[in-house]
Amino acid sequence: MTADFHLSPGPSDDATPITPVRADDLQAWLDDQSPELRRWVGDTGFAAEAGSSCLVPGGGGELARVLVGVGAEPTPWDWGGLPAKLPAST
């Protein structure tokens, strides 16, 4: 399962995409990403374990995307700690 979710009434130009990824799907998702993103995810040790997250920078150092690990059967608990891990402006 991978998809972008927008936790607002609709996407906006300044919304940060949040991408849920299951551990079993991580490699397939990475295969479709840029070499820079694959390296970042590998260097941070993100393994898409339920409840884990990875803040992904953009080319200018801004927060470009958030990856969140979800279980095989995602639950709200997989997302529960995310607000405490995000920058205040997110």
Steps between C-alpha positions, in 0.01 A plus 500: 500500500640831399301813438517868572252626755412862555361557849314811394188568294711481185856518376668837495824629356664508843373163629764245593414154364483221755567161346410185697721203416486141622833333575426232241436768236793729579744361244244509219412860592869596510557343158270768355679789674803710412849378593527792744183400681603134513833602651336731756259231614782246523731739685231583757433132566128532429361147470128590495432334834154586629509837674837604358551807286754660269510872423620543143665829398456665164777644286491831689505341845125537554285214622383337177328183621433293809514123487312313771532129563171315532424141593374229269150598614538876559336646809475854637773404749750484212445874455459588869850631570536691176385844623775504765764422238403768247639852491265763639433649158379169354 
